[in-house]
Amino acid sequence: ECSCRASGGGLVQAGGSLRLSCAVSGRTFPSGSMAWFRQRPGKEREFVTGLIWTGANGYYADTVKGRFTISKDNAQKTVYLQMNSLKPEDTAVYYCASALPKTTYYRDYENVSFYKYWGQGTLVTVSS
């Protein structure tokens, strides 16, 4: 079992920055993958960014590419989401999610169903 705890949300003006954190516990690390999803008002949950614990690269949705950066601290078992140049349309509840190692990662990492463990979500509000 894995527990993912997200934090760092809040209210920020357009153009500002926030950093979200997701601390993971309950599993042997590093293994598997992590991702950030968000759910905007009235929308379905959508992939934002993700990575593999043993990898070097992050993978991004086109809507956040160049503005958001995912990073990890294996020793702290924590994944971060640095969000810059925030826009009002980034307003959402942000969730971190964890998946066990799977050979289908590169095919499925953007899918909600790929991830077994989810944090409780943290609200990010960007004012115009």
SVG drawing of the C-alpha trace seen along z (x, -y; Angstrom):
<svg xmlns="http://www.w3.org/2000/svg" viewBox="-19 -40 37 45">
<polyline fill="none" stroke="black" stroke-width="0.4" points="0.0,0.0 1.1,-3.6 0.1,-6.8 0.5,-10.0 0.2,-13.3 0.0,-16.5 0.6,-20.0 1.4,-23.5 -1.7,-24.7 -3.1,-28.2 -4.2,-31.4 -1.8,-33.2 -2.1,-35.9 -1.8,-35.2 1.9,-35.1 2.9,-33.9 4.4,-30.7 3.6,-27.9 5.4,-24.7 3.5,-21.6 4.9,-18.7 3.9,-15.0 5.3,-12.9 5.0,-9.2 5.1,-6.5 4.3,-2.8 6.4,-1.3 9.9,-0.4 11.6,-3.0 12.6,-3.9 10.2,-2.0 7.3,-2.7 6.1,-6.1 4.5,-9.3 2.3,-11.8 0.4,-15.0 -3.1,-15.3 -5.6,-18.1 -9.3,-18.5 -10.6,-21.9 -14.1,-23.0 -16.6,-21.1 -13.9,-19.1 -12.6,-15.6 -9.3,-14.8 -6.4,-15.3 -2.8,-14.4 -0.3,-17.3 3.1,-15.7 4.8,-12.5 8.0,-10.7 9.6,-7.3 11.4,-7.2 14.5,-5.7 14.4,-7.9 15.8,-11.3 13.0,-12.8 9.6,-14.3 6.7,-14.1 4.3,-17.0 0.9,-17.8 1.1,-20.4 -0.9,-22.8 1.8,-23.1 5.0,-22.4 7.6,-25.1 5.8,-26.5 5.6,-23.5 8.5,-21.3 8.3,-18.0 11.2,-16.9 11.9,-14.3 13.9,-13.6 14.4,-9.9 15.9,-10.0 12.9,-12.1 10.4,-10.0 8.9,-13.3 7.9,-14.6 7.6,-18.3 5.6,-20.3 7.0,-23.7 4.4,-25.9 5.5,-29.1 3.7,-31.7 0.4,-30.5 -2.8,-31.3 -6.4,-31.5 -7.1,-28.3 -4.6,-26.5 -7.1,-26.8 -7.9,-23.2 -7.5,-20.6 -4.1,-19.0 -3.6,-15.4 -0.5,-13.3 -0.7,-9.7 1.5,-6.7 1.8,-3.5 3.8,-0.3 6.4,0.5 4.7,1.4 6.0,2.2 3.2,0.2 4.3,-3.1 5.1,-4.8 1.8,-3.9 -0.4,-4.6 1.2,-7.2 -1.4,-9.8 -4.3,-7.7 -6.0,-8.0 -6.5,-4.3 -2.8,-3.7 -2.3,-4.9 -3.4,-2.9 -2.7,-5.3 -4.0,-8.8 -3.4,-11.7 -6.2,-13.8 -5.7,-16.8 -4.6,-20.3 -6.5,-23.4 -4.7,-25.9 -6.5,-29.1 -5.1,-31.6 -6.7,-35.0 -6.7,-37.2"/>
</svg>
